[in-house]
Amino acid sequence: MKDRDLFPNRSGIAERHAVLIEGDRMARTKTLLVLAVILFLAVVAVLRLEFSFAGLANGSAQLMTFLGLMVPPDPGGKAMIFLKALGETVAIAFLGTLLAATLAFPLGFLAARGVLRGWLLRALTRRFSDSLRGVDTLIWALIWINVVGLGPFAGVLAIMTSDIGAFTKLFSEAIEAADPRPAEGVASTGGTKLHEVRFGLLPQVLPVFLSQVLYYFESNTRSATIIGIVGAGGIGLHLAEMIRTFEWDRVSFIILIVLAAVAVIDFASTRVRLAMIGDKASQK
């Protein structure tokens, strides 16, 4: 069967829906322009930063040498010291994430549209979270080390400060994306604004909050390793020391136990999330 038999008025359809059939030329032009700008910036960045494929190829031999020195991993009699420092790193990540989530919980409602009236308070809360989030955790670690001194306390404060900004943004976006109908139903029965938040919003957003906090706990375990290099406690200090002294077998051992800790945290986080919100995939 030919196309004209299926669409006897094909020319008329093409005339009435030319934009849908041929596409929006302006939209295509904008897309191509954006891609061209991205490509131009990428080329400028490669040239400006002196990116060298030759240098990368020449350095690959040195990289393979380092990898060879890392095998087999060997703690060199310091296994318990490294494991204790790793436990400190996990504790820094856990406490910093917990404090950040606790403090960001009310800020998320203040920053979300449609929850509380007053654009000024919402704008100030958003700018405050942007300021905290705009400074990297490593920079916060350097700041807090000068405030409270070297040690894990500075690491906890660094992760907490950085994550308050991130959680405030994520929590507010989850609240704004929530279905408003449950809250409207609570209001229609005479509920107060607090009741709307408690019974209309929280049941929807708490699982999202939990998933975000658990992910950041896993991510902050890696961040706590990095900030330890500048003196904020944890396994990072030992890692930096082993790299400086070219003890690559100990470096590989530290990397492996950090990876193992992240894998265990990821597994435990998944179990906790499924236990609290249920495994929807298995219920289908």
ABEGO torsion letter per residue (X at the ends): XBAAAABAAAAAAAAAAAAAAAEBAAAAAAAAAAAAAAAAAAAAAAAAAGBBAAAAAAAAAAAAAAAAAAOBBBAGGAAAAAAAAAAAAAAAAAAAAAAAAAAAAAAAAAABBGABBGAAAAAAAAAAAAAAAABBAAAAAAAAAAAAEBEAAAAAAAAAAAAAAAAAAAAAAAAAABBAAAAAAAAAAGBBAAAAAAAAAAAAAAAAAAAAAAAAAAAAAAAAAAAAAAGAEEAAAAAAAAAAAGBAAAAAAAAAAAAAAAAAAAAAAAAAAAAAAEBAAAAX
